[in-house]
Amino acid sequence: MNFPQELKYTKSHEWVKFEEDGKALVGLSDYAQDALGDLVFVNLPQEGDEVQAGEVFADVESVKAVSDVYCPVSGRVSKVNEALLDAPESINQDPYGAWFAEVEDVSGQAELMSAEAYEEYVKNLDE
């Protein structure tokens, strides 16, 4: 399992990367993509959508099930990674490169964990 140190994580297995310009990139963690299995479809938010920390803003479909993706921050979607629509499997191949959306005007955040805390959290889930 990979837990990049520069990212923050949620208990619902999303990651967030805060950019220097105040925007935030959001995606699914390595743990989440591994647990979901092969992803075959992704439903992304629209540019301009208002998002709330802790609320569903996207979903993914694997061969196992459909799963909601929760936004770790509040703000407005400024960009979506449309490449995921044609290649949802890229989330499995590179979960930290396959971001879902960029959020601007970040005004709040869900309870976020450091990489160390998240790694400990998922270790306890697997026991």
C-alpha positions as CSV (number, residue, x, y, z in Angstrom):
1,M,0.0,0.0,0.0
2,N,1.2,3.5,-0.9
3,F,0.5,6.5,1.4
4,P,2.1,9.6,0.0
5,Q,3.2,11.9,2.9
6,E,2.1,15.2,1.2
7,L,-1.5,14.2,1.1
8,K,-4.3,14.2,3.7
9,Y,-6.8,11.4,3.9
10,T,-10.4,10.7,5.1
11,K,-11.9,7.7,6.9
12,S,-14.0,7.1,3.7
13,H,-10.7,6.6,1.8
14,E,-10.4,9.8,-0.3
15,W,-7.2,11.8,-0.5
16,V,-6.8,15.6,-0.8
17,K,-3.7,17.5,-2.0
18,F,-3.7,21.2,-1.1
19,E,-2.0,23.2,-3.8
20,E,0.0,26.4,-3.2
21,D,-2.7,28.5,-5.0
22,G,-5.3,27.4,-2.4
23,K,-7.0,24.8,-4.7
24,A,-7.3,21.2,-3.7
25,L,-7.1,18.0,-5.8
26,V,-9.3,15.1,-4.7
27,G,-9.0,11.4,-5.5
28,L,-9.4,7.8,-4.1
29,S,-6.7,6.2,-2.0
30,D,-4.7,3.2,-2.9
31,Y,-6.5,1.3,-0.2
32,A,-9.9,2.2,-1.7
33,Q,-9.1,1.2,-5.2
34,D,-7.6,-2.1,-4.0
35,A,-10.7,-2.9,-1.9
36,L,-13.0,-2.0,-4.8
37,G,-11.2,-4.1,-7.4
38,D,-11.2,-3.3,-11.1
39,L,-13.0,0.0,-11.7
40,V,-15.2,0.0,-14.9
41,F,-17.1,3.3,-14.6
42,V,-16.7,6.7,-12.9
43,N,-19.3,9.4,-12.5
44,L,-17.7,12.8,-11.9
45,P,-19.1,16.1,-10.7
46,Q,-19.6,19.0,-13.1
47,E,-17.3,22.1,-13.3
48,G,-19.0,24.8,-11.3
49,D,-20.7,22.4,-8.9
50,E,-20.7,23.5,-5.2
51,V,-19.4,20.6,-3.0
52,Q,-19.6,20.1,0.7
53,A,-17.0,18.4,2.9
54,G,-18.2,14.9,3.8
55,E,-21.0,14.8,1.1
56,V,-21.1,12.6,-2.0
57,F,-19.7,14.3,-5.1
58,A,-18.9,11.4,-7.4
59,D,-19.2,7.6,-7.6
60,V,-17.3,4.7,-9.0
61,E,-18.4,1.3,-10.3
62,S,-16.3,-1.8,-10.0
63,V,-17.0,-5.3,-11.0
64,K,-18.1,-5.8,-7.4
65,A,-20.4,-2.7,-6.6
66,V,-21.1,1.0,-7.0
67,S,-19.5,3.1,-4.3
68,D,-19.9,6.8,-3.4
69,V,-17.0,9.1,-3.3
70,Y,-17.1,11.8,-0.6
71,C,-15.5,15.2,-1.0
72,P,-13.0,16.0,1.7
73,V,-13.4,19.7,1.3
74,S,-16.1,22.3,0.7
75,G,-15.8,24.7,-2.3
76,R,-16.5,24.8,-6.0
77,V,-15.4,22.3,-8.6
78,S,-13.0,24.2,-10.9
79,K,-11.8,21.3,-13.0
80,V,-12.7,17.6,-13.5
81,N,-10.3,14.9,-14.8
82,E,-12.3,13.9,-17.9
83,A,-9.7,11.3,-18.8
84,L,-11.2,9.1,-16.1
85,L,-14.5,8.9,-18.0
86,D,-12.7,6.9,-20.8
87,A,-10.2,5.2,-18.6
88,P,-11.6,4.5,-15.1
89,E,-9.0,1.7,-14.7
90,S,-6.3,4.5,-14.4
91,I,-7.6,4.9,-10.8
92,N,-6.4,1.3,-10.2
93,Q,-3.1,1.8,-12.0
94,D,-2.2,5.2,-10.4
95,P,-4.7,6.2,-7.6
96,Y,-2.6,9.3,-6.7
97,G,-2.2,10.5,-10.3
98,A,-5.9,9.8,-11.2
99,W,-7.5,12.8,-9.4
100,F,-11.3,13.2,-9.7
101,A,-11.7,17.0,-9.3
102,E,-9.9,20.2,-8.5
103,V,-11.8,22.3,-5.9
104,E,-11.4,26.1,-5.5
105,D,-12.7,28.5,-3.0
106,V,-12.0,25.9,-0.3
107,S,-14.0,27.0,2.7
108,G,-14.1,23.9,4.9
109,Q,-12.8,20.4,5.3
110,A,-13.8,17.0,6.6
111,E,-11.8,15.4,9.4
112,L,-8.5,14.8,7.7
113,M,-5.7,12.4,8.7
114,S,-2.0,12.5,8.0
115,A,-0.4,9.7,5.9
116,E,0.8,8.1,9.1
117,A,-2.6,8.3,10.8
118,Y,-4.4,6.9,7.7
119,E,-1.9,4.1,7.4
120,E,-2.6,3.1,11.0
121,Y,-6.4,3.5,10.4
122,V,-6.4,1.1,7.4
123,K,-4.1,-1.4,9.2
124,N,-6.7,-1.6,12.0
125,L,-9.5,-2.2,9.4
126,D,-7.7,-5.2,8.0
127,E,-7.2,-6.9,11.4
